[in-house]
Amino acid sequence: MAVYLDCAATAPVDSRVQREVMTYLGVEFGNAGSRHHGFGARARSAVEKARVRVAALVGATRGEIIFTSGATESNNLALLGLAEHGAETGRTHLVSTRIEHKSVLEPLQALSARGFEVTLVAPEAGGWVDPQSILEAVREDTLLVSVMQVNNETGVIQPIREIARLLRNHPAYLHVDAAQGFGKETSPLRDPRIDLISISGHKIYAPKGIGALVTRRRKGRRPPLSPLMHGGGQELGLRPGTLPVPLIAGLGKASELAMMEHEERNAACRYFKKVLLKKLEPLKPVFNGELDRTVPQIVNLTFPGIDSEEAIEAVSRVAAISNGSACTSTSESCSHVLSAQGLDEARMEGALRLSWCHLTSEPDWNGFIRAIESIPVAEHPGRSPAIGIGQAGAA
């Protein structure tokens, strides 16, 4: 059976989280909005307990957590939710990067169509954004700066701590899409200068369909968000609808476990990465992201002369891998992330993403290598030369 190496797309549900979810599906099935009986009270208690657990991971308070359906909705609420305030105050400039997830880039496009001006900062060749470039893009009328914590395609960590420091004397709101970093790279998200944080449950071993937006108070005031939907008043009026108590309880449990087991999980992922890099060395992969800046559980690489679709098919009996973001897998165009890094077409066409977690077992590496070696190598005149395992991969 193939080993699952696509955890950046979605991770398996932790068995302890599953038990928590099932409890609130089958036993404590009450509506958290029903305040006049025990079923509703216990459901409300589960929601607030989960809120505390999520908040603890980022150094926030319970009242700063808004539950959503996932990071995509959280990103939309953070960006589109500030539009009314921006229009009222004349702050209609937005700063982000060219390597953001589509759930940030497309809301920015929508805001641009409504009269907002958007500046997208290009990354360095290694896949990370220079904090100074972000600062230079900021103007007096900048409403929001939005920078992801970890790139979902390359695994490159973005310097959000440094960006937060450079923005300390500017009133712009700072939003971080932490879908790939929440519960894994925890320290940077605790910076009080970060106003808004988007998180996703299914990246940290909770079910799909649940996430949250952290709305950190600044001098006692919440970011001035307006709701995208209306009706019911739940979640401080920002996200109406009956709360999915089982999913929320699962996210809370997953957050608690991430805090308790953070070090051992990261150690397991670092070990897996070390083995992976060593085992794949004979194939002379080119790394599409500066290895020293990547998280322990994601790597993006190209086997020179080999198309990604052919590679995915060839290794399918050994490992389940992808060629980039699962959210845009139906698109036949090359990755906007790798294109922004300045990679040539052949390298982008061969790009593969391997991602794992602390629960991942090792695949048959010999079988993996044989499968790749069995693919006829295409000759591309402009193809990038192979880069050694110990070097940065986006030179």
C-alpha positions in Angstrom: 0.0 0.0 0.0 1.3 3.5 -0.9 2.5 5.7 2.0 0.7 9.0 2.2 3.1 11.9 1.5 0.6 14.7 0.9 0.0 16.0 4.5 0.3 19.6 3.3 -3.0 19.0 1.4 -4.7 17.3 4.4 -3.5 15.3 7.4 -4.9 12.2 8.9 -7.3 12.7 11.9 -5.7 11.9 15.2 -7.5 9.0 16.9 -7.9 11.1 20.1 -9.4 13.9 18.1 -11.7 11.4 16.4 -13.0 10.2 19.8 -13.7 13.8 20.9 -15.6 14.5 17.7 -17.7 11.3 18.0 -18.6 12.2 21.6 -20.3 15.4 20.4 -21.8 13.8 17.4 -23.5 10.9 19.2 -23.7 11.6 22.9 -23.5 15.3 23.6 -25.4 16.4 20.5 -26.9 19.6 21.8 -27.0 23.0 20.2 -24.6 25.5 21.8 -27.2 28.2 21.2 -29.8 26.4 23.4 -29.2 28.0 26.8 -32.2 26.6 28.8 -31.2 23.0 29.2 -28.2 20.8 30.0 -27.7 19.5 26.4 -27.2 23.1 25.2 -25.1 24.1 28.2 -22.7 21.2 27.7 -22.4 22.0 24.0 -21.6 25.6 24.9 -19.1 24.5 27.4 -17.3 22.3 24.8 -17.2 25.3 22.4 -15.7 27.6 25.0 -13.2 24.9 26.1 -12.1 24.6 22.4 -11.8 28.3 22.2 -9.4 28.4 25.1 -7.3 25.6 23.6 -7.0 27.3 20.2 -6.1 30.6 21.8 -3.4 29.1 24.0 -1.4 28.0 21.0 -1.0 31.6 19.7 -1.0 33.4 23.0 -4.4 34.9 22.5 -7.5 35.1 24.7 -10.7 33.1 24.4 -12.6 36.1 23.2 -10.3 36.6 20.3 -11.2 33.3 18.6 -13.8 33.3 15.8 -14.6 29.8 14.5 -15.0 29.4 10.8 -15.1 26.6 8.2 -11.3 26.7 7.6 -8.5 29.0 6.6 -10.0 29.9 3.3 -13.1 31.4 5.0 -10.8 33.0 7.6 -8.7 34.7 5.0 -11.8 36.0 3.2 -13.2 37.4 6.5 -9.9 39.0 7.4 -9.4 40.7 4.1 -12.9 41.5 2.9 -14.1 42.2 6.4 -11.8 45.2 6.7 -13.0 46.7 3.4 -15.8 48.8 4.9 -13.4 50.3 7.5 -10.8 51.0 4.9 -13.3 52.8 2.7 -14.6 54.9 5.6 -11.1 55.9 6.7 -9.6 56.5 3.3 -7.0 53.7 3.9 -7.5 51.8 0.6 -4.0 50.4 0.0 -3.2 46.7 0.7 0.2 44.9 0.7 0.7 41.2 0.3 3.0 38.9 -1.7 3.0 37.1 -5.0 3.3 33.7 -3.3 0.1 33.7 -1.2 -2.6 31.1 -1.3 -5.4 31.7 -3.7 -7.7 32.3 -0.8 -5.7 35.5 -0.2 -4.9 36.5 -3.7 -8.5 36.2 -5.0 -10.1 38.3 -2.2 -7.4 40.9 -3.0 -8.4 40.8 -6.6 -12.0 41.4 -5.5 -11.0 44.4 -3.4 -9.0 45.8 -6.4 -12.1 45.7 -8.5 -13.8 47.7 -5.7 -11.3 50.5 -5.9 -8.6 49.3 -3.5 -4.9 49.5 -4.6 -3.0 46.3 -4.1 0.8 45.9 -4.0 2.1 42.3 -4.3 5.8 41.9 -3.2 7.9 39.4 -5.2 9.8 36.7 -3.3 13.6 36.2 -3.3 14.8 33.3 -5.4 14.8 31.0 -2.4 11.0 31.4 -2.0 11.0 33.8 1.0 9.9 37.5 1.1 12.4 40.1 2.3 10.9 41.9 5.3 12.5 45.2 4.1 10.6 44.8 0.8 7.3 44.6 2.7 8.2 47.7 4.7 9.1 49.6 1.5 5.8 48.7 0.0 3.8 50.1 2.9 2.4 53.7 2.6 0.5 56.1 4.9 -2.8 54.9 3.5 -2.0 51.1 3.9 -4.9 49.4 5.6 -3.6 45.8 5.7 -0.4 43.8 5.3 -1.1 40.0 4.6 1.8 37.6 4.6 1.6 33.8 5.0 3.6 32.0 7.7 4.6 28.9 5.6 4.2 28.6 1.9 1.9 25.7 1.2 3.8 24.6 -2.0 7.4 25.0 -1.1 7.3 24.8 2.7 9.5 27.9 2.9 9.0 29.8 6.2 8.2 33.5 5.8 9.9 36.0 8.2 6.7 37.2 9.8 8.4 37.9 13.1 10.7 40.4 11.4 7.8 41.8 9.4 5.8 42.4 12.6 8.8 44.1 14.2 9.2 46.5 11.2 5.5 47.4 11.3 5.4 48.2 15.0 5.2 52.0 14.3 2.7 51.7 11.5 -1.1 51.4 12.1 -1.7 48.9 9.3 -3.3 45.6 10.3 -1.1 42.6 10.0 -2.8 39.4 8.8 -1.0 36.0 8.7 -2.4 33.0 6.9 -1.1 30.3 9.2 -2.8 27.3 7.6 0.5 25.4 7.3 2.2 26.7 10.5 -0.4 26.7 13.2 0.4 24.0 15.7 3.8 23.4 14.1 5.8 26.7 14.1 4.1 28.2 17.1 6.5 30.9 18.5 6.1 33.5 15.7 2.3 33.5 15.9 2.5 34.7 19.5 3.8 38.1 18.5 1.2 40.7 19.7 1.8 42.8 16.6 0.0 40.2 14.5 -3.7 41.3 14.5 -5.3 38.5 12.5 -4.4 34.8 12.1 -6.1 32.3 9.9 -6.0 28.6 10.9 -7.3 25.3 9.5 -8.2 22.2 11.5 -7.4 19.5 8.9 -3.8 20.5 8.7 -3.3 19.7 12.4 -5.1 16.3 12.6 -8.6 17.6 13.2 -11.5 17.1 10.7 -12.0 19.1 7.5 -14.6 21.9 7.6 -13.4 23.7 10.7 -10.9 26.5 11.3 -10.7 29.8 13.1 -9.7 33.5 12.7 -7.7 35.0 15.6 -8.8 38.6 16.0 -6.2 40.0 18.4 -7.1 43.2 20.3 -4.9 46.2 19.9 -5.1 48.6 22.8 -8.3 46.8 23.8 -9.9 47.1 20.4 -10.6 44.3 18.0 -9.8 44.7 14.3 -12.9 46.5 12.8 -14.2 43.6 10.8 -17.6 43.6 9.1 -19.4 40.2 8.6 -19.6 38.6 5.2 -22.9 36.9 6.1 -25.8 37.9 8.3 -28.4 36.1 10.4 -28.1 34.7 13.9 -25.4 36.7 15.5 -23.1 33.8 16.4 -19.4 34.4 16.8 -19.8 38.1 17.8 -21.9 38.6 14.7 -19.0 37.9 12.4 -19.9 34.3 11.5 -23.6 33.5 11.9 -25.0 30.0 11.8 -25.4 27.1 14.2 -22.0 26.2 15.6 -20.6 22.8 14.5 -19.9 21.6 18.0 -18.3 18.3 17.1 -15.8 19.9 14.7 -15.1 22.7 17.1 -14.4 20.2 19.9 -12.1 18.3 17.5 -10.1 21.5 16.6 -9.8 22.3 20.3 -8.5 18.8 21.1 -6.1 18.9 18.2 -4.8 22.3 19.4 -4.2 20.9 22.9 -2.3 17.9 21.5 -0.2 20.2 19.3 0.9 22.2 22.3 1.7 19.2 24.4 3.5 17.2 21.7 5.1 20.0 19.6 8.7 19.1 20.2 8.5 15.4 19.7 6.3 15.9 16.5 8.9 18.3 15.0 11.7 15.9 15.9 10.0 13.1 14.1 9.4 15.3 11.0 13.0 16.5 11.0 14.2 12.9 11.2 12.0 11.9 8.3 13.2 14.8 6.2 16.9 13.9 6.9 16.2 10.3 5.7 14.2 11.5 2.7 17.0 13.8 1.5 19.6 11.1 1.9 17.6 8.4 0.2 16.8 10.7 -2.8 20.3 11.9 -3.2 21.1 9.5 -6.1 18.4 11.1 -8.2 20.1 14.5 -7.9 16.9 16.5 -7.2 16.7 20.3 -7.6 15.1 21.9 -4.6 12.5 24.6 -5.4 12.9 26.5 -2.1 15.8 27.3 0.2 16.2 24.1 2.3 17.5 25.9 5.3 14.3 28.0 5.4 11.8 25.1 5.0 9.6 23.5 7.7 10.5 20.0 8.7 7.5 18.4 6.9 7.4 19.8 3.4 9.9 19.8 0.5 9.4 20.8 -3.1 11.7 19.4 -5.7 12.2 18.6 -9.4 13.9 15.5 -10.8 15.7 17.1 -13.9 14.1 16.1 -17.2 11.1 14.4 -15.6 7.5 15.7 -15.8 5.6 15.8 -12.5 2.5 14.0 -13.7 4.7 11.1 -14.9 6.5 11.0 -11.6 3.3 11.0 -9.6 2.0 8.1 -11.7 5.2 6.2 -11.6 5.5 6.2 -7.8 1.8 5.8 -7.1 2.2 2.2 -5.8 4.9 3.4 -3.3 3.9 6.9 -2.3 1.1 9.4 -2.7 2.6 12.7 -3.6 1.4 15.9 -5.4 2.7 18.5 -7.8 1.7 21.5 -5.7 -1.3 23.0 -3.9 -4.3 20.6 -3.7 -6.6 23.6 -3.8 -5.6 24.4 -7.4 -4.9 20.9 -8.6 -7.6 21.2 -11.4 -5.6 24.0 -13.0 -3.2 23.0 -15.8 -1.2 26.2 -15.4 2.2 26.2 -13.7 2.4 27.2 -10.1 2.2 31.0 -9.5 4.5 30.4 -6.5 7.3 28.9 -8.4 6.8 31.3 -11.3 7.2 34.2 -8.8 10.5 32.7 -7.7 11.7 33.0 -11.3 12.0 29.3 -12.0 12.1 28.2 -15.7 9.3 26.3 -17.3 10.9 22.9 -17.3 11.7 23.1 -13.6 8.2 24.1 -12.8 6.7 21.3 -15.0 8.7 18.8 -13.0 8.0 20.2 -9.5 6.8 17.8 -6.9 5.7 18.4 -3.3 6.3 15.7 -0.7 4.8 16.4 2.7 4.5 14.2 5.8 3.8 14.3 9.5 4.8 12.6 12.8 2.4 9.8 12.0 4.0 9.0 8.6 5.8 5.7 8.1 8.7 5.5 5.7 7.9 4.3 2.1 9.9 1.8 0.2 12.7 4.2 -0.8 14.3 1.8 -3.2 11.1 1.2 -4.9 10.6 5.0 -5.1 14.0 5.5 -6.7 13.4 2.6 -9.2 10.1 4.1 -10.2 11.6 7.5 -10.9 14.6 6.0 -12.8 12.2 4.1 -15.0 10.8 7.3 -16.5 12.4 8.4 -19.8 14.3 11.7 -19.2 13.2 14.5 -21.5 15.8 16.8 -22.8 15.1 20.5 -22.2 17.7 22.9 -23.7 17.0 25.5 -21.0 16.7 23.0 -18.2 18.3 24.1 -14.8 21.3 21.9 -13.7 20.9 19.7 -10.7 21.7 21.2 -7.3 23.3 19.0 -4.7 21.4 17.9 -1.6 23.2 20.3 0.7 22.6 23.4 -1.3 19.8 25.9 -1.5 17.4 24.9 -4.2 16.1 28.1 -5.8 19.3 29.7 -7.0 
